């Protein structure tokens, strides 16, 4: 595959940056259609920003109380305040810790790096695949798992689950990469803008983010940069760390009308379904930084739940925001209560003004007590009995927050009260019962993120020729991705436990039936089908489970061996009988009488 087939950002890195010249004499790229395209992009970006304002303000509150490090209130270059404290509003971190438990549970349950979480198949379920087709699908799975593991996919998904738990939305961009085959990018809240199509799925992603001059040159190449970026790059030194705001758009590749109505503008070639552009935000330079087309959507958006035609999702963080605010307030009040209990505000006679006084242990404050008056006293005293109710109320709030983030679900076994269950059936039943609450998000995640992500990785692996040629039996068949979610695992485990239990009981009953002469109850069970279903539920590969044809051939060969063994067992007796028969006189005895050859020995 030629490097010309890649966008510059797909081959960027230290090696590529080292090859960039200090000075380039060629003029910056200029396109006759760019001024009109630039105006269209900037206008649409402004429109998407207006629609997002209410969500943007909501995100600010969510970030302040739960996840402040994943939000940009304003995307502004060279702010020089990136290292300031961000979590001053968080006094009690219950919501943040609960969110981390929720995100970790979703990550380990839906896209875990330590176990298989998807399986490839064909979209037509009633077709029986041959061994070659099954082997190709399993090999494709192996390649995709390897590609995902060596890239930053799993790290990105771990952060995406935190974002979707708090903000309800997390867009992930997956690019082809020359070093790791794929590379993922996750914009944070405040950077991106979304729009949906008529199918109510997200089909438009705009974003703005900050890059330094060096990063712009590395990502897009010096030959694609406008003159102002080239000048800063040529100056070198601190100028290369100067930041600029880059805008980015991915949307369906529809044609744009010319401003005078005389025709249309094809931003990228018409055979592409999607188009992508990068440019310097607000700067109408000679041309864009990058322009590329895609046959498949290069991004997917995780949303916790959706409402009508809103492109942004709702989240557990939104559900518990009120509780989180109350928790911070009551935690402050509890601290104030304890402070007043151990360090109450003091009153003193006016004569003590400007005199030394202290409430520190071991210090002495001299006061006048003439006439029985107090010279130095607490203005009021709080009752310690008021503290336990406040602590109990705070615990109730913390429990509500943890329930909003499903901590009781993800920590079900750890937090289980009473006698711990000892059998697999009880464990799977309890897991399945708790997982019902996550069913809507799990199904939405599979539809909008997991399956598209695997198909995107499959397309890239196919383009890079990392897969074996498809067997003829798969030609023309559409592929599908089955995600092995937590709910499916629990359901499969429950089904396997039920099958194993029925088979075990039937075998016990079979033994009793044989002893009593009753019909064998095992006749009601297809053991071959039972073991196949259990293997499919347990995601056992075809290398372990033999196909029906192989099993039939093996059984036929075994039957022949048994017949041969039986024939060999009876052969010596048959040979002995034949030898004895050959030595017997056919004219005498019983044999002669049988054959009618016996000679008469009586008188005439």
C-alpha positions in Angstrom: 0.0 0.0 0.0 1.4 3.4 -1.0 1.8 6.3 1.5 -0.2 8.4 -1.0 -3.2 6.4 0.0 -3.1 7.9 3.5 -3.9 11.3 4.9 -0.9 12.9 6.5 -2.2 12.6 10.0 -2.4 8.8 9.5 1.4 8.6 9.0 2.3 11.4 11.5 4.8 10.8 14.3 8.4 11.6 15.3 9.8 9.9 12.2 7.6 11.9 9.9 8.2 15.2 11.8 12.0 14.6 11.5 11.6 14.7 7.7 9.8 18.1 7.6 12.0 20.8 6.2 12.8 24.0 8.1 11.8 26.1 5.1 9.5 25.3 2.2 9.5 27.5 -0.9 6.3 26.1 -2.5 3.2 28.2 -2.2 0.6 27.0 0.2 -2.2 24.9 -1.4 -5.0 26.9 -2.8 -8.3 25.7 -4.1 -10.8 27.8 -6.1 -13.7 26.2 -4.1 -12.1 26.7 -0.7 -13.4 30.2 0.2 -17.0 29.1 -0.3 -16.5 25.8 1.5 -14.8 27.7 4.4 -17.8 30.0 4.7 -20.2 27.0 4.8 -18.1 25.2 7.4 -17.8 28.2 9.7 -21.5 28.9 9.4 -22.5 25.4 10.2 -20.0 25.3 13.1 -21.7 28.5 14.5 -25.1 26.9 14.1 -24.2 23.7 15.9 -22.6 25.8 18.7 -25.9 27.7 19.2 -27.8 24.5 19.5 -25.3 23.1 22.0 -25.4 26.0 24.4 -27.9 24.5 26.8 -25.9 21.2 26.9 -22.7 23.1 27.2 -23.9 24.9 30.3 -25.2 21.6 31.8 -21.8 20.0 31.1 -20.2 22.8 33.2 -22.2 21.8 36.3 -21.6 18.1 35.7 -17.9 18.7 35.3 -17.6 20.9 38.4 -19.1 18.3 40.7 -18.1 15.0 39.1 -15.4 15.1 36.4 -13.8 18.5 35.9 -10.8 17.2 34.0 -12.9 16.2 30.9 -14.5 19.5 30.1 -13.4 22.7 28.2 -15.7 25.6 29.0 -14.0 27.6 26.1 -11.5 26.3 23.5 -9.0 29.1 23.5 -5.4 29.0 22.4 -2.5 30.0 24.8 -4.6 30.3 27.9 -1.6 29.3 30.1 -3.9 28.0 32.9 -4.1 24.3 32.1 -2.5 23.3 35.4 -4.8 25.2 37.8 -6.8 23.2 40.3 -10.1 22.1 38.7 -11.9 20.2 41.5 -12.4 22.9 44.1 -16.2 22.3 44.1 -15.7 18.7 45.2 -15.6 18.3 48.9 -17.0 14.8 49.1 -15.8 12.6 46.1 -18.5 10.0 46.4 -20.0 10.8 42.9 -16.5 10.7 41.3 -15.6 7.4 42.9 -19.1 5.9 42.0 -18.6 7.1 38.4 -15.2 5.4 38.2 -16.8 2.1 39.5 -19.5 2.4 36.9 -17.1 3.2 34.1 -14.8 0.4 35.0 -17.7 -2.1 35.3 -18.9 -1.1 31.8 -15.4 -1.2 30.3 -14.7 -4.7 31.8 -18.2 -5.9 30.8 -18.5 -4.6 27.3 -15.0 -4.1 25.8 -12.7 -6.0 28.1 -9.1 -6.4 26.9 -8.8 -9.7 28.8 -11.5 -11.8 27.3 -13.3 -12.2 23.9 -16.2 -9.6 23.7 -17.4 -10.0 20.1 -17.9 -12.7 17.6 -18.1 -12.5 13.9 -20.8 -14.2 11.9 -23.0 -13.8 8.9 -26.2 -11.7 9.0 -28.3 -14.6 7.6 -28.6 -16.8 10.6 -30.2 -19.8 8.9 -27.2 -20.5 6.7 -25.0 -23.3 7.9 -21.4 -22.3 7.4 -18.8 -24.9 6.3 -15.5 -25.4 8.1 -13.6 -23.0 5.8 -16.0 -20.2 6.5 -15.8 -20.7 10.2 -12.1 -20.8 10.1 -11.9 -17.5 8.2 -14.3 -15.8 10.6 -12.2 -17.0 13.6 -9.0 -15.9 11.9 -10.5 -12.4 11.3 -11.5 -12.2 14.9 -8.0 -13.1 16.0 -6.5 -10.4 13.7 -8.9 -7.7 14.9 -8.3 -8.6 18.6 -4.6 -8.2 18.0 -5.0 -4.9 16.2 -7.2 -3.5 19.0 -4.8 -4.7 21.7 -1.7 -3.1 20.1 -3.5 0.3 19.5 -4.9 2.7 22.0 -8.5 1.4 21.6 -8.9 0.0 25.1 -7.4 3.0 26.8 -9.8 5.2 24.8 -12.8 3.1 25.7 -11.9 3.3 29.4 -12.1 7.1 29.2 -15.2 7.0 27.0 -17.2 5.1 29.6 -16.3 7.8 32.1 -17.5 10.5 29.7 -20.7 8.8 28.8 -21.5 8.0 32.5 -21.2 11.7 33.4 -22.1 13.7 30.2 -24.2 11.0 28.5 -22.2 11.4 25.3 -18.7 10.3 24.1 -17.7 10.5 20.4 -14.8 8.2 19.3 -12.9 8.7 16.1 -11.0 5.7 14.6 -8.4 6.5 12.0 -6.1 4.2 10.0 -2.5 4.4 11.3 0.7 3.2 9.7 2.3 2.2 13.0 -0.5 0.5 14.9 -3.0 -0.1 12.1 -5.7 1.9 13.9 -5.6 4.9 16.3 -8.5 6.3 18.3 -9.2 9.9 19.4 -11.7 11.0 22.1 -12.8 14.7 22.1 -13.8 15.9 25.6 -17.0 17.7 26.5 -17.0 21.3 25.2 -14.9 20.4 22.1 -17.4 18.7 19.9 -20.7 19.4 18.2 -23.1 16.7 17.0 -26.1 16.5 14.6 -28.3 13.5 13.7 -30.0 12.3 10.5 -33.5 11.1 9.8 -32.7 7.7 11.4 -32.0 9.6 14.7 -28.4 8.3 14.7 -25.5 10.7 14.9 -24.1 11.4 11.4 -22.3 14.7 11.8 -19.3 15.5 14.1 -17.7 19.0 14.3 -15.1 19.9 16.8 -12.6 22.6 17.7 -9.4 21.9 19.6 -6.0 23.5 20.2 -2.7 22.4 18.7 0.8 23.9 18.8 2.6 24.9 15.6 4.8 21.9 15.9 1.8 19.6 16.3 0.1 21.2 13.2 3.2 20.6 11.1 3.5 17.0 12.4 -0.2 16.2 11.8 -0.8 17.8 8.4 2.7 18.3 6.9 4.4 21.6 6.3 3.4 21.6 2.6 -0.3 21.7 3.6 0.1 24.5 6.2 -0.8 28.1 5.5 1.8 30.9 5.4 1.4 32.0 9.0 2.1 28.5 10.3 5.1 28.1 8.0 6.5 31.4 9.2 6.2 30.4 12.9 7.8 27.0 12.1 10.7 28.7 10.3 11.2 31.0 13.2 11.6 28.0 15.5 12.2 28.1 19.3 9.2 29.2 21.4 7.3 30.1 18.2 6.8 26.4 17.5 4.9 26.1 20.8 2.5 28.8 19.8 -1.0 27.4 19.9 -3.8 27.8 17.3 -7.4 26.6 17.3 -8.0 23.9 14.7 -11.6 23.1 13.4 -12.6 19.7 12.2 -15.7 18.4 10.4 -16.9 14.9 9.5 -20.3 14.7 7.8 -22.1 12.9 4.9 -20.7 13.8 1.5 -23.6 15.7 0.0 -22.9 18.3 -2.7 -22.8 22.0 -1.9 -24.5 24.5 -4.2 -22.4 27.3 -5.8 -23.2 30.7 -4.3 -24.5 32.0 -7.6 -26.7 28.9 -8.1 -24.8 28.0 -11.3 -23.8 24.5 -10.1 -22.5 22.4 -7.3 -19.3 21.8 -5.4 -18.1 18.3 -4.7 -16.0 18.6 -1.6 -14.5 15.2 -2.2 -15.1 12.6 -4.9 -18.7 11.5 -5.2 -18.0 7.8 -4.6 -17.2 8.6 -1.0 -20.1 8.4 1.5 -18.4 10.6 4.1 -16.1 13.6 3.9 -13.7 15.2 6.4 -12.0 18.6 6.5 -9.5 20.2 8.9 -8.9 24.0 8.9 -7.7 26.8 11.1 -10.8 28.1 12.9 -11.8 31.6 11.9 -8.8 32.0 9.5 -9.7 32.1 5.8 -6.3 30.9 4.6 -5.4 29.8 1.1 -6.8 26.3 1.7 -7.7 23.7 4.2 -5.2 21.7 6.3 -6.6 18.3 5.2 -9.4 17.0 3.0 -10.3 13.3 2.9 -13.2 11.0 1.9 -14.4 7.8 3.6 -16.5 4.9 2.4 -17.6 4.2 6.0 -18.2 6.5 8.9 -14.9 7.0 10.8 -16.5 7.9 14.1 -19.1 6.5 16.4 -20.9 8.1 19.4 -21.6 6.4 22.7 -24.8 7.8 24.3 -26.3 6.5 27.5 -29.9 7.3 26.6 -31.6 9.4 24.0 -34.6 11.7 23.8 -36.5 12.4 20.6 -34.1 14.0 18.0 -31.5 15.2 20.5 -28.0 14.3 19.3 -26.6 14.4 22.8 -27.4 11.7 25.4 -28.6 11.7 29.0 -26.5 10.1 31.8 -26.5 8.8 35.3 -24.4 11.8 36.3 -27.4 14.0 35.3 -29.7 11.8 37.4 -27.6 12.3 40.6 -26.5 15.9 40.1 -29.0 17.2 42.6 -27.9 14.6 45.2 -24.3 15.5 44.5 -24.9 19.2 45.1 -26.7 18.4 48.3 -23.9 16.1 49.4 -21.3 18.9 48.9 -23.4 21.3 50.9 -24.1 19.0 53.8 -20.5 17.9 53.9 -19.5 21.6 54.3 -22.1 22.0 57.0 -20.9 19.0 58.8 -17.3 20.3 58.7 -18.6 23.7 60.0 -20.5 21.9 62.8 -17.4 20.0 63.9 -15.4 23.2 63.7 -17.9 25.0 66.0 -17.9 22.1 68.3 -14.2 22.1 68.9 -13.4 25.8 68.1 -16.5 27.8 68.9 -16.7 31.6 68.3 -15.8 33.4 71.5 -17.1 36.5 73.3 -15.2 38.7 75.7 -15.6 41.8 77.8 -14.9 45.0 76.1 -12.0 45.5 78.5 -10.2 42.7 76.7 -10.1 44.5 73.3 -6.6 44.6 72.0 -5.5 42.3 74.7 -3.9 38.9 74.0 -6.3 36.0 73.9 -6.2 32.4 72.7 -8.3 29.2 72.7 -5.3 27.0 71.9 -4.5 24.2 74.4 -1.9 25.3 77.0 -2.3 29.0 76.4 -3.6 31.5 79.0 -6.0 34.3 78.5 -6.2 36.8 81.4 -9.6 38.3 82.0 -11.4 40.2 84.7 -14.2 38.4 86.6 -15.2 41.2 88.9 -18.9 41.1 89.9 -19.2 37.4 88.9 -19.2 38.2 85.2 -17.5 36.0 82.6 -14.5 37.5 81.0 -14.2 35.0 78.0 -16.9 32.6 76.9 -18.3 30.8 73.8 -21.0 32.8 72.1 -23.0 29.6 71.6 -22.5 25.9 72.1 -23.6 23.3 69.6 -25.0 20.0 70.9 -22.9 16.9 69.9 -26.2 14.9 69.6 -27.0 16.8 66.4 -24.0 15.3 64.6 -25.3 11.6 64.2 -28.5 12.6 62.3 -26.4 14.7 59.9 -24.0 11.8 59.3 -26.8 9.4 58.7 -28.4 11.8 56.1 -25.1 12.1 54.3 -24.8 8.3 54.1 -28.3 8.2 52.6 -27.3 10.7 50.0 -24.1 8.7 49.2 -26.2 5.5 48.8 -28.5 7.3 46.3 -25.6 8.6 44.3 -24.0 5.1 44.2 -27.3 3.6 43.0 -27.6 6.2 40.2 -24.2 4.9 39.0 -25.1 1.3 39.5 -22.4 0.6 42.1 -24.6 -2.0 43.8 -24.8 -3.8 40.4 -21.1 -3.8 39.6 -20.1 -4.7 43.2 -23.0 -7.2 43.7 -20.8 -10.1 44.8 -18.5 -8.0 47.0 -21.3 -6.2 48.8 -23.6 -9.2 49.0 -25.1 -9.6 52.5 -25.7 -12.9 54.4 -24.5 -16.3 53.2 -22.6 -16.2 49.9 -24.1 -18.3 47.1 -22.1 -21.4 46.4 -23.5 -22.6 43.1 -23.1 -21.1 39.6 -26.9 -21.1 38.9 -27.6 -18.7 41.8 -24.8 -16.4 40.8 -25.9 -16.1 37.2 -29.5 -15.6 38.2 -28.5 -12.8 40.5 -26.3 -11.2 37.9 -29.0 -11.4 35.2 -31.6 -9.8 37.6 -29.3 -6.9 38.3 -28.2 -6.5 34.7 -31.8 -5.7 33.6 -31.3 -2.1 34.6 -28.4 -1.7 32.2 -30.2 -3.4 29.3 -31.2 -0.2 27.4 -27.7 1.3 27.5 -26.1 -2.0 26.7 -28.3 -2.5 23.6 -27.7 1.1 22.5 -24.0 0.8 23.0 -23.8 -2.4 20.9 -25.8 -0.7 18.1 -24.0 2.7 18.0 -20.5 1.9 19.2 -19.3 -1.7 19.6 -20.5 -3.2 16.3 -19.5 -0.1 14.2 -16.1 0.0 15.9 -15.4 -3.7 15.0 -16.6 -3.3 11.5 -14.5 -0.2 11.1 -11.4 -2.1 12.3 -12.4 -5.0 9.9 -12.5 -2.6 7.0 -9.1 -1.1 7.9 -7.6 -4.6 8.2 -9.1 -5.6 4.9 -7.6 -2.5 3.3 -4.2 -3.2 4.8 -4.4 -6.8 3.5 -4.1 -8.3 7.0 -6.8 -10.9 6.5 -6.7 -14.2 4.5 -8.8 -14.4 1.3 -12.4 -15.1 1.9 -13.5 -18.7 1.1 -16.1 -19.1 -1.7 -18.8 -20.0 0.8 -18.7 -16.5 2.2 -18.8 -14.7 -1.1 -21.8 -12.3 -1.2 -22.8 -13.0 2.4 -23.1 -9.9 4.6 -21.1 -10.1 7.8 -22.3 -9.1 11.3 -20.8 -8.6 14.7 -22.3 -10.2 17.8 -21.2 -8.4 20.9 -20.8 -10.7 23.9 -22.2 -8.3 26.5 -22.5 -8.9 30.2 -26.2 -9.7 29.8 -25.5 -12.3 27.1 -22.8 -13.9 29.2 -25.2 -14.2 32.1 -28.0 -15.5 29.9 -25.7 -18.0 28.3 -24.3 -19.2 31.6 -27.9 -19.6 32.9 -28.8 -21.6 29.8 -25.7 -23.9 30.1 -26.4 -24.5 33.8 -29.9 -25.5 33.0 -28.9 -27.9 30.2 -26.2 -29.5 32.3 -28.6 -29.9 35.2 -31.3 -31.6 32.9 -28.7 -33.9 31.3 -27.2 -34.9 34.7 -30.7 -35.8 36.1 -31.6 -37.7 32.9 -28.5 -39.8 33.2 -29.3 -40.7 36.8 -32.9 -41.6 35.8 -31.5 -43.6 32.9 -29.5 -45.8 35.2 -32.6 -46.5 37.3 -34.7 -47.2 34.2 -32.3 -49.8 32.9 -32.3 -51.6 36.2 -36.1 -51.6 36.4 -36.7 -52.3 32.7 -38.5 -49.0 32.1 -38.0 -47.0 28.8 -34.7 -45.0 28.8 -35.5 -41.2 29.5 -32.2 -40.3 27.7 -34.1 -41.0 24.4 -35.8 -37.5 25.0 -32.4 -35.7 24.9 -30.3 -35.0 21.8 -26.9 -35.0 23.4 -25.1 -33.9 20.3 -27.3 -30.8 20.0 -27.0 -30.1 23.8 -23.2 -30.1 23.6 -23.2 -27.9 20.5 -25.5 -25.3 22.2 -23.4 -25.3 25.3 -20.3 -24.8 23.2 -21.9 -21.9 21.3 -23.0 -20.3 24.6 -19.5 -20.7 26.0 -17.9 -19.2 22.8 -15.9 -22.4 22.1 -14.1 -22.1 18.8 -14.5 -24.5 15.9 -11.0 -25.8 16.5 -12.3 -27.4 19.7 -15.8 -28.4 18.6 -15.9 -30.8 15.6 -18.4 -30.2 12.9 -21.3 -32.5 12.2 -19.6 -34.0 9.1 -16.4 -34.7 11.0 -18.4 -36.3 13.9 -20.3 -38.6 11.4 -17.1 -39.6 9.7 -15.5 -40.4 13.0 -18.4 -42.4 14.2 -18.6 -44.4 10.9 -14.9 -45.2 11.1 -15.4 -46.3 14.8 -18.3 -48.5 13.7 -16.1 -50.2 11.0 -13.4 -50.8 13.6 -15.9 -52.4 15.9 -17.2 -54.6 13.1 -13.7 -55.6 12.2 -12.9 -56.3 15.8 -16.0 -58.5 16.2 -15.1 -60.4 13.0 -11.6 -60.9 14.3 -13.0 -62.2 17.6 -15.1 -64.9 15.9 -12.6 -65.8 13.2 -10.7 -68.5 15.2 -14.0 -70.4 16.1 -15.1 -70.3 12.5 -11.7 -71.7 11.3 -11.8 -74.5 13.9 -15.4 -75.4 12.9 -14.4 -75.5 9.2 -11.4 -77.7 10.0 -13.5 -80.1 12.0 -16.1 -80.2 9.3 -13.5 -81.0 6.6 -12.3 -84.0 8.6 -15.8 -85.5 9.2 -17.0 -88.5 7.0 -20.0 -87.3 5.1 -21.3 -90.8 4.7 -21.7 -91.7 8.4 -23.1 -90.4 11.5 -25.5 -87.5 11.9 -23.9 -85.6 9.1 -24.5 -88.5 6.7 -28.1 -88.9 7.8 -28.6 -85.2 7.3 -27.1 -85.3 3.9 -28.9 -88.6 3.0 -25.6 -90.3 2.3 -25.5 -92.8 5.1 -24.9 -96.4 3.9 -27.3 -99.2 4.9 -25.8 -101.8 7.3 -28.9 -104.2 7.7 -29.7 -107.5 5.8 -31.9 -107.6 2.7 
